[in-house]
Amino acid sequence: MAKSGVVLPLEVGLLRICAQGLVPRMLSSDVVGVVEHLLAMQGQQVSAFPHALLVRSRGTTGRDVAAAFEQGVLVRHRPMRGTVHITHARDFHWMRMALKSEYSSWDQKHYDHLGINEHVTNQAVEVARQAIRERNGAIFRKELFTTWSTNLSTSHLDLKDMRRWCQWLMFRLAHDGQLIEGPMRANQHLFIDASVLPAADSPESGFRLTTDSKDNGRREIARRYIYGHGPVGIDDLSWWAGITKTAAADYLEKALEADTSLSRYQIEEDRLIPAKATTDVKERKRLLYMRRDLPDLLAGQRKEAQELMFLPSFDELYVGYSNRTCLTDSAGDDLICPSHNGMFRPLIISEGKLIGVRPVAQGLQWLAKPPKRLADKTERLVQDTLIRVNG
């Protein structure tokens, strides 16, 4: 059961499938459109997120994903929760400022312990930018770490601490908006100078944000989250954006004030019906927010939303929510992440529910043994998808 205690009906899962662009009518024309629609999508596993982009776009291949990063349109960073996500380049700076304008106590503890202060980071920025220029605008992580180790004062470190020191230095410069991951090479992303990306308060920014408008930025994040992920609740936004539940409740309501195409709903006999705003804490946690047109979209695409789907590990349909009970139960959670270590397996979904997983190099694994016809169809879908992803 979800932490909120609310078990979501299948209808919520089918609506989420539509909202996330996993049905024909909602497919994007290109991979960039997918990211713009979702605002940010999980990018922790470099081999997985191209799959997530391709199943939500029409006629695209792995080459299109690589090209979007090569051209500097898509970037990879940690805009929220410290977890790696993919966003449009113009959304990097304003999202960073809205959600992570200050260092967390956890981060600051590590910076203090490792001697990573403002003086060190200023030097690291200059060294990194010089190295990036010398390599035509992008540098491998290993080369970046070697450059820092060679050119910065590291006499206070044991050799075994060097990589960890460089890693936390990398985190701080990304947090400060100095470095970001861009072009893809050899199944990894190279680092580029983030100062070339649209500034948060520039006309080119995905949302114009000034130092005194962080509240507006968080409202926009809630609005975009509802639009691309709904139906969602307070716990979902809190989890996804890494903000408190109190803040999540506030920004969900502010998002509705800013966008009349969105509304709040409540579950009644496995259906979603319009709901009024409430200040009751327990009742607010039961509210769901989504696009007003989503029920009609599902009505026209119900068969397609129930089709067999092969989704990658860390897919937003699972990791984009705190409450996933419309998709699977605890047995499914265990199948997706048997070690409970945050390493999720690729998903097999049918009729809007999880029916199995497909770990890399391990083959299909099922919640319950399916008919041979469905198993064969799934295997064909997996192979066809992998050909497209690698093409």
C-alpha positions as CSV (number, residue, x, y, z in Angstrom):
1,M,0.0,0.0,0.0
2,A,1.1,3.6,-0.7
3,K,2.5,5.6,2.2
4,S,-0.6,7.8,2.0
5,G,-2.8,4.8,2.6
6,V,-4.8,5.4,-0.6
7,V,-4.9,2.5,-3.0
8,L,-5.5,3.9,-6.5
9,P,-7.8,2.3,-9.0
10,L,-6.8,1.0,-12.4
11,E,-8.4,4.1,-14.0
12,V,-5.7,6.3,-12.5
13,G,-3.0,4.2,-14.1
14,L,-4.7,4.4,-17.5
15,L,-5.0,8.1,-17.2
16,R,-1.3,8.4,-16.3
17,I,-0.4,6.3,-19.4
18,C,-2.3,8.8,-21.5
19,A,-0.8,11.8,-19.7
20,Q,2.7,10.6,-20.2
21,G,2.3,10.3,-23.9
22,L,2.3,6.5,-24.1
23,V,-0.7,6.2,-26.5
24,P,-0.7,7.0,-30.2
25,R,-2.7,10.2,-30.0
26,M,-0.3,11.6,-27.4
27,L,3.0,10.6,-29.0
28,S,5.5,13.4,-29.6
29,S,6.9,14.1,-33.0
30,D,10.5,14.0,-31.7
31,V,12.5,13.1,-28.5
32,V,12.9,16.7,-27.4
33,G,9.1,17.1,-27.3
34,V,8.9,14.1,-24.9
35,V,11.2,15.8,-22.5
36,E,9.5,19.2,-22.8
37,H,6.1,17.5,-22.1
38,L,7.3,15.8,-19.0
39,L,9.6,18.7,-17.9
40,A,12.1,16.3,-16.4
41,M,12.5,12.6,-16.7
42,Q,14.6,10.0,-15.0
43,G,18.1,9.8,-16.5
44,Q,20.0,7.8,-13.9
45,Q,20.8,4.9,-16.3
46,V,22.4,6.1,-19.5
47,S,21.4,3.0,-21.4
48,A,17.7,3.2,-20.3
49,F,16.4,6.7,-20.9
50,P,16.7,6.6,-24.7
51,H,14.2,3.7,-24.5
52,A,11.9,6.0,-22.5
53,L,12.2,8.7,-25.1
54,L,11.6,6.5,-28.1
55,V,8.4,4.8,-26.8
56,R,6.9,8.2,-26.3
57,S,7.8,9.6,-29.8
58,R,6.8,8.7,-33.3
59,G,9.4,7.3,-35.8
60,T,12.5,8.1,-33.7
61,T,15.6,6.1,-33.1
62,G,18.6,6.0,-30.8
63,R,20.4,8.3,-33.2
64,D,17.8,11.0,-32.6
65,V,18.5,10.9,-28.9
66,A,22.3,11.2,-29.4
67,A,21.7,14.1,-31.8
68,A,19.6,16.0,-29.3
69,F,22.4,15.9,-26.7
70,E,25.1,16.6,-29.3
71,Q,23.3,19.7,-30.4
72,G,23.0,20.9,-26.8
73,V,19.2,20.8,-26.7
74,L,18.9,18.1,-24.0
75,V,21.1,18.0,-20.9
76,R,21.5,15.6,-17.9
77,H,21.8,16.9,-14.4
78,R,20.3,16.7,-10.9
79,P,17.5,19.3,-10.7
80,M,15.8,17.7,-7.8
81,R,16.3,15.1,-5.0
82,G,20.0,14.7,-6.1
83,T,18.7,12.2,-8.7
84,V,19.9,12.4,-12.3
85,H,17.2,13.6,-14.7
86,I,17.0,14.7,-18.4
87,T,15.7,18.2,-19.2
88,H,15.7,20.7,-22.0
89,A,18.8,22.9,-21.8
90,R,16.7,26.0,-21.3
91,D,15.1,24.5,-18.2
92,F,18.4,23.8,-16.4
93,H,19.1,27.1,-14.7
94,W,15.6,28.1,-13.6
95,M,14.7,24.7,-12.2
96,R,18.0,24.6,-10.4
97,M,17.3,28.0,-8.8
98,A,13.7,27.1,-8.0
99,L,14.4,23.8,-6.3
100,K,18.0,23.9,-5.1
101,S,19.0,27.5,-4.5
102,E,20.9,26.5,-1.4
103,Y,23.1,23.6,-0.4
104,S,21.4,20.9,1.7
105,S,22.8,20.2,5.1
106,W,23.9,16.8,3.8
107,D,25.8,18.4,0.9
108,Q,27.4,21.0,3.1
109,K,28.6,18.4,5.6
110,H,30.5,16.7,2.8
111,Y,31.9,19.9,1.4
112,D,33.2,20.9,4.8
113,H,34.7,17.5,5.4
114,L,36.4,17.4,2.0
115,G,37.6,21.1,2.1
116,I,35.5,22.1,-0.8
117,N,34.9,25.8,-0.3
118,E,34.3,28.9,-2.4
119,H,38.1,29.4,-3.1
120,V,38.5,25.8,-4.3
121,T,35.4,25.8,-6.5
122,N,36.4,29.1,-8.1
123,Q,39.7,27.5,-9.1
124,A,38.0,24.3,-10.2
125,V,35.6,26.3,-12.5
126,E,38.5,28.0,-14.3
127,V,40.5,24.8,-14.7
128,A,37.4,22.9,-16.0
129,R,36.5,25.7,-18.5
130,Q,40.1,25.8,-19.8
131,A,40.1,22.0,-20.2
132,I,36.7,22.0,-21.9
133,R,37.8,24.7,-24.4
134,E,40.9,22.7,-25.2
135,R,38.7,19.7,-26.0
136,N,36.3,21.5,-28.3
137,G,33.6,22.1,-25.8
138,A,33.2,18.8,-23.9
139,I,35.2,16.6,-21.6
140,F,35.0,13.1,-20.3
141,R,34.4,12.7,-16.5
142,K,37.7,10.8,-16.1
143,E,39.6,13.6,-17.9
144,L,37.9,16.2,-15.8
145,F,38.9,14.5,-12.6
146,T,42.5,14.0,-13.8
147,T,42.6,17.7,-14.7
148,W,41.4,18.7,-11.2
149,S,43.8,16.3,-9.5
150,T,46.7,17.7,-11.5
151,N,46.0,21.4,-11.3
152,L,44.4,21.9,-7.9
153,S,45.9,21.6,-4.4
154,T,45.0,18.1,-3.2
155,S,47.8,17.6,-0.7
156,H,45.3,17.3,2.1
157,L,43.8,14.2,0.6
158,D,44.7,10.5,0.7
159,L,45.0,9.0,-2.7
160,K,42.0,6.8,-2.0
161,D,39.9,9.9,-1.3
162,M,40.8,11.6,-4.6
163,R,37.9,10.3,-6.7
164,R,35.4,11.0,-4.0
165,W,36.7,14.6,-3.6
166,C,36.5,15.1,-7.4
167,Q,32.9,13.7,-7.4
168,W,31.7,16.0,-4.7
169,L,33.5,18.9,-6.4
170,M,31.5,18.0,-9.6
171,F,28.3,17.9,-7.6
172,R,28.9,21.4,-6.2
173,L,29.8,22.9,-9.6
174,A,26.7,21.4,-11.1
175,H,24.6,22.8,-8.2
176,D,26.2,26.2,-8.8
177,G,25.3,26.1,-12.5
178,Q,28.8,25.9,-13.7
179,L,29.0,22.4,-15.2
180,I,26.5,20.1,-16.8
181,E,26.4,16.8,-18.7
182,G,25.8,17.1,-22.4
183,P,26.9,15.1,-25.5
184,M,26.9,11.3,-25.3
185,R,30.1,9.2,-26.0
186,A,30.9,5.6,-25.2
187,N,27.7,5.1,-23.1
188,Q,28.4,8.2,-20.9
189,H,27.9,11.9,-21.0
190,L,30.6,14.5,-21.4
191,F,30.7,17.6,-19.3
192,I,30.1,21.1,-20.9
193,D,30.3,24.7,-19.6
194,A,26.8,25.4,-18.2
195,S,27.2,29.1,-18.4
196,V,26.4,28.9,-22.2
197,L,22.9,27.7,-21.4
198,P,20.0,30.2,-21.2
199,A,20.1,32.1,-17.9
200,A,17.1,31.7,-15.6
201,D,16.0,35.3,-16.1
202,S,16.7,35.5,-19.8
203,P,13.9,35.5,-22.5
204,E,15.3,32.2,-23.8
205,S,14.8,30.5,-20.4
206,G,12.1,27.8,-20.2
207,F,10.5,29.9,-17.4
208,R,11.8,33.3,-16.6
209,L,12.9,33.2,-13.0
210,T,14.5,35.9,-10.9
211,T,16.1,35.6,-7.5
212,D,12.9,36.8,-5.8
213,S,10.5,34.6,-7.8
214,K,11.4,31.1,-6.6
215,D,7.8,30.6,-5.5
216,N,6.6,31.2,-9.0
217,G,9.2,28.7,-10.3
218,R,7.9,26.0,-7.9
219,R,4.3,26.7,-9.0
220,E,5.4,26.2,-12.6
221,I,7.1,23.0,-11.8
222,A,3.9,21.8,-10.1
223,R,1.8,22.9,-13.1
224,R,4.0,21.0,-15.6
225,Y,4.1,18.0,-13.3
226,I,0.3,17.8,-13.2
227,Y,0.1,18.3,-17.0
228,G,2.6,15.6,-17.9
229,H,2.1,13.1,-15.1
230,G,-1.4,13.5,-13.7
231,P,-3.4,12.3,-11.9
232,V,-1.0,13.1,-9.1
233,G,-1.4,13.8,-5.4
234,I,0.5,15.7,-2.7
235,D,2.8,12.8,-1.9
236,D,3.6,12.3,-5.6
237,L,4.8,15.9,-6.2
238,S,6.6,16.0,-2.8
239,W,8.5,12.8,-3.9
240,W,9.2,13.9,-7.5
241,A,10.3,17.5,-6.8
242,G,12.0,16.8,-3.5
243,I,9.9,19.4,-1.6
244,T,7.9,19.1,1.6
245,K,4.3,17.8,1.5
246,T,3.1,21.1,2.9
247,A,4.8,22.9,0.0
248,A,3.5,20.4,-2.5
249,A,-0.1,20.9,-1.4
250,D,0.3,24.6,-1.7
251,Y,1.9,24.6,-5.1
252,L,-0.6,22.1,-6.6
253,E,-3.4,24.6,-5.7
254,K,-1.4,27.5,-7.0
255,A,-0.9,25.6,-10.3
256,L,-4.7,25.3,-10.7
257,E,-5.0,29.1,-10.2
258,A,-2.4,29.7,-12.9
259,D,-3.8,27.2,-15.4
260,T,-7.5,26.6,-15.9
261,S,-6.9,23.5,-18.0
262,L,-6.1,21.7,-14.8
263,S,-8.4,20.6,-12.0
264,R,-8.6,18.6,-8.8
265,Y,-10.5,15.3,-8.4
266,Q,-11.4,12.7,-5.9
267,I,-12.0,8.9,-6.2
268,E,-15.5,7.7,-5.9
269,E,-16.3,4.0,-6.7
270,D,-13.1,3.7,-8.7
271,R,-13.9,6.8,-10.8
272,L,-12.5,10.3,-10.6
273,I,-15.0,13.1,-10.0
274,P,-14.4,16.8,-9.6
275,A,-13.6,17.9,-6.1
276,K,-13.6,21.1,-4.2
277,A,-10.6,22.6,-2.5
278,T,-10.3,21.8,1.2
279,T,-8.1,22.7,4.1
280,D,-8.6,19.4,5.9
281,V,-5.2,17.7,5.9
282,K,-6.5,14.1,5.5
283,E,-8.9,15.1,2.7
284,R,-6.2,17.1,0.8
285,K,-4.0,14.0,0.7
286,R,-6.8,12.1,-1.1
287,L,-7.1,14.7,-3.8
288,L,-5.7,14.1,-7.3
289,Y,-4.8,16.7,-9.9
290,M,-4.8,16.3,-13.6
291,R,-5.7,17.9,-17.0
292,R,-9.4,18.5,-17.5
293,D,-9.3,16.9,-20.9
294,L,-7.6,13.7,-19.8
295,P,-10.8,11.6,-19.2
296,D,-11.9,12.4,-22.8
297,L,-8.4,11.5,-24.1
298,L,-8.6,8.2,-22.3
299,A,-12.1,7.5,-23.6
300,G,-10.8,7.8,-27.1
301,Q,-7.6,5.8,-26.4
302,R,-8.6,3.2,-23.9
303,K,-7.8,0.2,-26.0
304,E,-4.4,1.7,-26.8
305,A,-3.7,2.5,-23.2
306,Q,-4.4,-1.1,-22.3
307,E,-2.0,-2.5,-25.0
308,L,1.1,-4.5,-24.1
309,M,4.0,-2.2,-23.3
310,F,7.8,-2.6,-22.7
311,L,9.2,0.3,-20.7
312,P,12.8,0.8,-19.5
313,S,14.2,0.6,-16.0
314,F,13.6,3.8,-14.1
315,D,10.7,4.7,-16.3
316,E,8.6,7.8,-15.2
317,L,5.4,5.7,-15.2
318,Y,6.8,4.0,-12.1
319,V,9.5,6.2,-10.5
320,G,7.6,9.4,-11.3
321,Y,5.2,8.8,-8.4
322,S,5.2,8.0,-4.7
323,N,1.8,6.2,-5.0
324,R,2.2,3.5,-7.7
325,T,-0.7,1.2,-6.5
326,C,-2.6,1.7,-9.7
327,L,0.2,0.0,-11.6
328,T,1.2,-2.8,-9.2
329,D,1.2,-4.1,-5.7
330,S,3.9,-5.0,-3.2
331,A,4.7,-8.3,-5.2
332,G,5.2,-6.2,-8.3
333,D,7.4,-3.7,-6.4
334,D,9.6,-6.6,-5.2
335,L,9.9,-7.9,-8.8
336,I,10.8,-4.5,-10.1
337,C,13.4,-3.9,-7.4
338,P,14.1,-7.2,-5.6
339,S,17.1,-5.9,-3.6
340,H,15.3,-2.7,-2.5
341,N,18.4,-0.8,-3.5
342,G,16.9,1.7,-5.9
343,M,17.9,-0.3,-9.0
344,F,14.8,-0.8,-11.0
345,R,14.2,-3.3,-13.7
346,P,12.5,-2.7,-17.2
347,L,8.7,-3.1,-17.0
348,I,6.2,-5.3,-19.0
349,I,2.7,-3.8,-18.8
350,S,-0.6,-5.1,-20.1
351,E,-4.1,-3.9,-19.5
352,G,-2.6,-1.0,-17.5
353,K,-0.9,-3.2,-14.9
354,L,2.5,-4.6,-14.4
355,I,2.7,-8.3,-15.5
356,G,6.5,-8.8,-15.5
357,V,10.0,-7.4,-15.9
358,R,12.8,-7.9,-18.3
359,P,16.2,-7.6,-16.5
360,V,19.1,-7.1,-19.0
361,A,20.6,-10.4,-20.0
362,Q,18.2,-12.3,-17.8
363,G,15.2,-12.6,-19.9
364,L,11.5,-12.2,-19.1
365,Q,10.3,-12.7,-15.5
366,W,6.6,-12.8,-14.7
367,L,4.3,-12.0,-11.8
368,A,2.2,-15.0,-13.0
369,K,2.9,-17.3,-15.9
370,P,1.2,-15.8,-19.0
371,P,-0.4,-17.6,-21.9
372,K,2.2,-18.7,-24.5
373,R,0.7,-16.3,-27.0
374,L,1.2,-13.3,-24.7
375,A,4.7,-14.5,-23.8
376,D,5.7,-14.8,-27.5
377,K,4.1,-11.4,-28.2
378,T,6.1,-9.8,-25.4
379,E,9.4,-11.3,-26.6
380,R,8.8,-9.9,-30.1
381,L,8.0,-6.5,-28.6
382,V,11.1,-6.5,-26.5
383,Q,13.4,-7.4,-29.5
384,D,11.7,-4.9,-31.8
385,T,12.1,-2.2,-29.2
386,L,15.8,-3.0,-28.5
387,I,16.5,-2.8,-32.3
388,R,14.9,0.6,-32.4
389,V,16.8,1.9,-29.3
390,N,20.1,0.7,-30.6
391,G,19.4,2.0,-34.2
